[in-house]
């Protein structure tokens, strides 16, 4: 009898393990993650009670990333109370609405829906740019996160792009289903290999090869759809914004365009310095 029970336990364990793998593989739309595990990589994968404690992004504030409820490939990331960034080729048009969400797992709830007033493509004179600045019709709630932009500097306080190389990038994209509305969020990681005046680049390496971060290794799908989702580096105990997705393995470099960003915001809000983004310097 003991042998039968043990055999049954082993068989059921294998079945559960395989079903979990099949579940992950059958849900491959959206952000590509090498070892996709929905409980680890999807922000709103249901865990009851409470938040999704297995989620790799658990414990951080992701409320400042907004999605269009009817078009989850459209995404904006807040950098000040009324200003967000996006990818210009995907765009955020006047009248578009974006919803923000607090928490993860079963603890998630809406932080409100906000409307785009205006958007401007910031075409950099020195390097190609896919950066769009987005102005909302009103400030978002004080509790919605506004992300600071990371600036890594040399000994003289000057921006040094080479210091970003080798840093772990936390990369957002769509989850399963990829058309799942505001709650379509998947998070993976990667390592920055190149950072130049316009772009932040990374590869997509099999776990155990190259500079892979293992099962969390991620990129946007080559078929498109995840552009505009943000990428972060953890610094000072918080996610600091680096850029937004342009292609499957490329983000736009925000810190190198900070002068253009500030100039545009000042045309919108000439008497409100609180609308300028915060720069986190290391």
C-alpha positions as CSV (number, residue, x, y, z in Angstrom):
1,X,0.0,0.0,0.0
2,X,2.8,2.4,0.8
3,X,4.5,1.7,-2.5
4,X,1.2,2.4,-4.4
5,X,0.8,5.7,-2.5
6,X,4.4,6.7,-3.2
7,X,4.0,5.8,-6.9
8,X,0.8,7.8,-7.1
9,X,2.5,10.8,-5.4
10,X,5.4,10.7,-7.8
11,X,3.2,10.4,-10.9
12,X,1.0,13.3,-9.7
13,X,4.1,15.5,-9.0
14,X,5.3,14.8,-12.6
15,X,1.9,15.6,-14.0
16,X,1.7,18.9,-12.1
17,X,5.2,19.9,-13.1
18,X,4.5,19.1,-16.8
19,X,1.1,20.9,-16.7
20,X,2.9,24.0,-15.3
21,X,5.4,23.9,-18.1
22,X,2.7,23.4,-20.7
23,X,0.7,26.2,-19.2
24,X,3.7,28.5,-19.5
25,X,4.6,27.4,-23.0
26,X,1.0,27.7,-24.2
27,X,1.0,31.3,-23.0
28,X,3.9,32.6,-25.1
29,X,2.3,35.8,-26.4
30,X,3.8,39.1,-25.3
31,X,7.2,39.5,-23.7
32,X,9.5,36.6,-24.4
33,X,11.0,35.1,-21.3
34,X,13.3,32.2,-21.6
35,X,12.0,30.2,-18.7
36,X,8.5,31.6,-18.6
37,X,6.7,30.9,-15.3
38,X,3.5,32.9,-15.1
39,X,3.6,33.0,-11.3
40,X,7.1,34.5,-11.4
41,X,6.8,36.7,-14.5
42,X,3.2,38.0,-14.7
43,X,2.3,40.8,-12.4
44,X,-1.4,39.9,-12.1
45,X,-1.1,36.1,-12.1
46,X,-3.7,35.2,-9.5
47,X,-2.4,34.3,-6.0
48,X,-4.9,34.1,-3.2
49,X,-4.9,35.6,-0.6
50,X,-2.8,38.7,-1.0
51,X,-0.2,39.7,-3.6
52,X,1.7,37.4,-5.9
53,X,4.7,36.7,-3.6
54,X,6.4,34.6,-6.3
55,X,6.4,37.5,-8.8
56,X,10.0,38.7,-9.4
57,X,8.8,42.3,-9.2
58,X,6.9,41.9,-5.9
59,X,7.7,44.6,-3.3
60,X,8.3,47.4,-5.9
61,X,5.9,50.1,-7.0
62,X,4.8,49.6,-10.6
63,X,1.7,51.8,-10.4
64,X,3.3,54.4,-12.7
65,X,3.0,52.3,-15.8
66,X,-0.3,52.9,-17.6
67,X,-2.1,50.8,-20.3
68,X,-4.9,51.4,-22.7
69,X,-7.7,49.1,-21.5
70,X,-8.7,48.3,-25.2
71,X,-5.1,48.2,-26.7
72,X,-2.6,46.7,-24.3
73,X,0.3,47.3,-26.8
74,X,-0.1,51.0,-25.9
75,X,1.7,51.9,-22.8
76,X,3.0,55.1,-21.0
77,X,5.3,55.5,-18.0
78,X,4.9,58.5,-15.7
79,X,8.0,60.7,-15.1
80,X,6.2,63.6,-13.4
81,X,2.6,64.3,-12.2
82,X,1.2,65.0,-15.6
83,X,3.9,63.9,-18.1
84,X,4.8,60.4,-19.3
85,X,7.1,58.8,-21.9
86,X,6.2,56.4,-24.7
87,X,7.6,55.1,-28.0
88,X,6.8,57.5,-30.8
89,X,6.2,54.8,-33.5
90,X,3.4,53.4,-31.4
91,X,2.2,56.7,-30.1
92,X,-0.3,58.1,-27.6
93,X,-2.9,60.3,-29.3
94,X,-5.0,63.0,-27.8
95,X,-8.1,61.4,-26.3
96,X,-6.4,58.1,-25.6
97,X,-7.1,56.8,-22.1
98,X,-4.7,55.0,-19.9
99,X,-5.4,53.1,-16.7
100,X,-3.0,52.7,-13.8
101,X,-3.1,49.9,-11.3
102,X,-1.9,49.5,-7.7
103,X,-0.5,46.2,-6.4
104,X,-0.2,42.8,-8.0
105,X,-2.0,39.4,-7.8
106,X,-5.3,39.5,-5.9
107,X,-4.2,42.7,-4.2
108,X,-4.4,44.7,-7.4
109,X,-7.0,47.5,-7.9
110,X,-7.4,50.4,-10.2
111,X,-5.6,53.7,-9.5
112,X,-7.7,55.5,-12.1
113,X,-7.9,56.3,-15.8
114,X,-6.4,59.4,-17.4
115,X,-6.7,61.0,-20.8
116,X,-4.0,62.2,-23.1
117,X,-4.1,65.9,-23.9
118,X,-1.1,66.1,-26.3
119,X,1.9,64.2,-27.4
120,X,5.2,65.3,-29.0
121,X,7.8,63.2,-30.8
122,X,11.2,64.4,-29.6
123,X,13.4,63.8,-32.6
124,X,17.0,64.2,-31.4
125,X,19.3,66.2,-33.7
126,X,22.3,64.2,-32.7
127,X,21.0,60.6,-32.8
128,X,17.9,58.8,-34.0
129,X,15.1,58.9,-31.5
130,X,11.8,57.1,-31.0
131,X,10.9,59.1,-27.8
132,X,7.5,60.6,-27.3
133,X,6.5,62.8,-24.5
134,X,2.9,62.6,-23.4
135,X,0.9,65.3,-21.5
136,X,-2.2,64.2,-19.7
137,X,-5.3,66.5,-19.2
138,X,-4.8,66.4,-15.4
139,X,-2.2,65.2,-12.9
140,X,-2.4,61.6,-11.8
141,X,-3.1,60.7,-8.2
142,X,-0.4,61.6,-5.8
143,X,0.0,57.8,-5.0
144,X,0.7,56.8,-8.6
145,X,4.5,56.4,-8.9
146,X,6.5,58.9,-10.9
147,X,9.8,57.3,-11.9
148,X,13.1,59.1,-11.7
149,X,15.5,58.7,-14.6
150,X,18.9,57.1,-13.8
151,X,22.1,59.0,-14.5
152,X,25.4,57.1,-13.9
153,X,28.3,59.5,-13.7
154,X,32.1,59.4,-13.8
155,X,34.3,61.0,-11.1
156,X,33.7,64.4,-12.4
157,X,29.9,64.1,-12.3
158,X,29.5,63.7,-16.1
159,X,27.2,61.1,-17.7
160,X,29.1,58.0,-18.6
161,X,27.2,55.6,-20.8
162,X,29.8,52.9,-20.3
163,X,28.8,52.5,-16.7
164,X,25.4,51.1,-17.7
165,X,27.0,48.1,-19.5
166,X,26.6,45.0,-17.4
167,X,23.8,46.4,-15.3
168,X,20.7,44.2,-14.9
169,X,17.7,45.6,-16.9
170,X,14.2,45.0,-15.6
171,X,12.1,44.8,-18.7
172,X,8.3,45.1,-19.0
173,X,6.0,43.8,-21.8
174,X,2.6,42.2,-22.4
175,X,1.5,39.1,-20.6
176,X,-1.0,36.3,-21.5
177,X,-3.3,36.9,-23.1
178,X,-1.5,39.7,-24.9
179,X,-4.9,41.4,-25.4
180,X,-5.8,41.1,-21.7
181,X,-6.5,44.8,-21.2
182,X,-5.0,46.9,-18.4
183,X,-3.9,43.7,-16.6
184,X,-1.6,42.5,-19.4
185,X,1.8,42.9,-17.7
186,X,4.9,40.5,-17.8
187,X,8.3,41.3,-16.3
188,X,11.6,39.8,-17.2
189,X,15.3,40.8,-16.9
190,X,18.4,41.1,-19.1
191,X,21.8,42.6,-19.1
192,X,22.8,45.8,-20.9
193,X,25.5,45.1,-23.5
194,X,25.7,48.5,-25.2
195,X,24.5,52.0,-24.4
196,X,25.1,54.9,-26.8
197,X,23.6,58.4,-27.3
198,X,20.3,57.0,-28.6
199,X,19.9,53.4,-27.5
200,X,20.2,50.8,-24.8
201,X,20.9,47.4,-26.3
202,X,20.8,43.9,-24.9
203,X,21.0,40.3,-26.2
204,X,18.8,37.3,-25.6
205,X,21.0,34.5,-24.4
206,X,20.2,30.9,-23.4
207,X,20.6,30.4,-19.7
208,X,24.1,29.4,-18.9
209,X,25.6,31.2,-21.9
210,X,26.8,34.7,-22.6
211,X,25.6,37.2,-20.0
212,X,22.3,35.5,-19.4
213,X,20.4,36.2,-16.2
214,X,19.0,32.7,-16.4
215,X,15.3,31.8,-16.6
216,X,14.3,35.4,-16.3
217,X,16.1,36.3,-19.6
218,X,13.7,38.4,-21.7
219,X,13.2,40.4,-24.8
220,X,10.3,41.9,-26.7
221,X,8.8,39.6,-29.4
222,X,10.2,40.1,-32.9
223,X,6.6,40.2,-34.2
224,X,6.1,43.5,-32.3
225,X,3.5,44.7,-30.0
226,X,5.5,45.4,-26.8
227,X,7.1,48.7,-27.9
228,X,6.7,51.6,-25.4
229,X,7.0,49.3,-22.4
230,X,9.6,50.6,-20.0
231,X,13.0,49.2,-18.8
232,X,14.5,49.9,-15.4
233,X,17.7,49.5,-13.4
234,X,17.4,49.0,-9.6
235,X,19.3,51.7,-7.8
236,X,18.9,53.0,-4.2
237,X,16.3,50.3,-3.5
238,X,13.9,51.4,-6.3
239,X,13.4,50.9,-10.0
240,X,15.0,53.8,-11.9
241,X,13.8,54.4,-15.5
242,X,16.3,53.9,-18.3
243,X,14.1,53.9,-21.4
244,X,11.2,52.5,-23.4
245,X,11.2,49.6,-25.9
246,X,11.8,50.5,-29.5
247,X,12.6,47.0,-30.9
248,X,12.9,43.5,-29.5
249,X,16.3,44.1,-28.0
250,X,16.5,47.9,-27.8
251,X,15.4,50.7,-25.6
252,X,15.5,54.4,-26.2
253,X,18.1,56.2,-24.0
254,X,16.2,58.7,-21.9
255,X,19.0,60.3,-19.9
256,X,20.8,61.4,-23.1
257,X,17.7,63.3,-24.1
258,X,17.0,65.0,-20.8
259,X,17.7,68.5,-22.2
260,X,15.1,68.0,-24.9
261,X,12.7,66.4,-22.4
262,X,13.0,69.3,-20.0
263,X,12.7,71.9,-22.8
264,X,9.4,70.4,-24.0
265,X,8.0,70.1,-20.5
266,X,8.8,73.8,-19.8
267,X,6.8,74.8,-22.9
268,X,3.9,73.0,-21.5
269,X,4.3,74.1,-17.9
270,X,6.5,77.3,-17.9
271,X,5.7,78.0,-14.2
272,X,5.5,74.5,-12.7
273,X,9.0,72.9,-12.1
274,X,7.3,70.0,-10.4
275,X,6.5,68.7,-13.9
276,X,10.2,68.2,-14.7
277,X,11.4,64.6,-14.1
278,X,13.7,63.8,-11.2
279,X,17.2,62.6,-12.1
280,X,18.6,59.9,-9.8
281,X,22.4,60.2,-9.9
282,X,25.0,57.6,-8.9
